[in-house]
Structures are given as C-alpha cells and as structure tokens.
Amino acid sequence: MKKPPSPPSAADPAQSLFRVHGRDFDANRYVYPVLSRRAGGISIGVNVNRDKACNFDCVYCQVDRTEKPDAEPVDLDLLDDELRRMVELVASGRIFEETKFRDTPTELRRFNDIAISGDGEPTMAANFVGIMEVCAKALRDQPYNDATLVLIINASLLHQDRVRRALEVLDSAGGWIWAKLDAGTEAYYQKVARSKVPFQRILDNLIEAARARPIVIQSLWMRIDNEPPPPAELEAYCDRLSEILATGGQIDLVQIHTVARRPAESFVTALSNAEVDAVAELVRRRTGLHVAEYYGTP
C-alpha cells in the first residue's frame, strides 16, 4: 500500500485551488479530476452515486440535493472508458493545460489516486463489486504505478457480503479504505449524521475492516450553532479509536477535517485552525496515532 500523503499547511498558496471540487468535467458522466488537499496532488474522482443515494443526512454535507438525481445504474463500460481517458490525461500532465488546473503549483502536479466516492454512499451502488473491478483494472493497466485506489465511505455497509467481495478487489489492488468517524457517542453521531444506522454498527464495521487491513479514519469536526464539539465528545471519540486498536485494528492515519466548503445547514461553520490543531493534538496524545490536520480557511 502507498502511504497517505502529508497534508498542505494552513498557509499553502494552493488552498484556494483545493476548494474547487466540482464533479463535472468535459462530457463525463462519472469521472472527474480534482486537486485534492488530502491527496496533495490530483485525484481522479469516481462519482458512483449520481442517484444521490445515502443512508446518512450529514449536517455538513456539500451535495446539492435540489438537483434531480440520476436513477440509472452505473454503466460499467462507460465508466471504464472515462477512467482510461482520464488516467492518461492526468498521468501525462496534459491536465495542467486545462484552465481549471493551469495554476497548480509544481509540487502538486502529481497523480495520486483514483478515489471512489460520489454524491452519496458509494457502497450503496447496486453493482458495487463491478465498479471496484473496473477501477482496479484501470489503475493496474496504466504504466504510472505511483498512484493508488481509495474508497471513501461512511462504513455503514461494510458487513454486507457484496461489499466484502468488493473489498477483496480493493485489497488485491493495494488500495485503501478511508472511513468516516465523526463522533464518539451515539447522541452526537445522530446530531451530525442524522442516520437510521446505529452508531454501534459503524463501530463494529470499522473494527472488522481495520483488523483485515490498515485503514484511514476521516473525521470532520465543526461548530454547530456556533458551539465547538464538547470536550467530553472528543474524549469519547478518542476512546472509540483506542477500542479499534485494542481489538487488533490497524489505523494508519487519522484525518482531522473541518468545514471547507458551504455545508447543507447554515448552523454549521468551520473550526478555527487552532481548534483543529487542538483536536489533532488530543488524538495524538490519547492514542499515539499519526494525525493530519485539514483546515477550513487559508
């Protein structure tokens, strides 16, 4: 597995470029490039949720749900074609001739990954195993072997057999699971995720996944009604991370994010850089894990 990259600093001049995460590119239906702050380079996104299906209703979600969803299942042949053309565009460097990417700093002109995510929860896609096989093959068949495969999920469906089969494909490709964990207690989880999926299901799935391979935890903390996360909640969050480790789980990295683009709810706002740093330092001190900070403002 390729190690996750170090994040940009708060003063990074490319911070404004990181804010442009539109999922439209050329005439593509599924595939789009972004300059990703978590990747420290170009990430090829794969939107497998044009239907906008999700079992979370996160208060910080940035998906525009006023637009009519596309109910058609993912066309695997079209996905394969779009991916192959995009890999060549990015890996060859021709992507930086595009207006959107022309100002990308030299140190960020690199192809980091193919990231399976979307306008919802990717593991809900009906043909998820086939999607994973297409993405793994597109990466395997290209000659630029420094890139990797990333699956960005909320961990709610990792216990399902079809998802486990897809994870076998991910593992065989040397890919990564980047899983959401935004709370330490059921009450705060429901406040943020507003989901019918019990918090214990998320925790059990994270433990199972982390015992099978190293994973990355992505956590977004914010102000809700101008209140930062309660100290007791952050302590409970550290307890949950420690429990994953205590069961034999492997966490390669914890990403501490805050709001960087306009969220679904107006009562949600970003933590300050200092507040993000404080959360990250608490996690380091309590768990001994490697932690990366991702700020909401330059």
Disulfide bonds with the S-S distance in Angstrom:
none
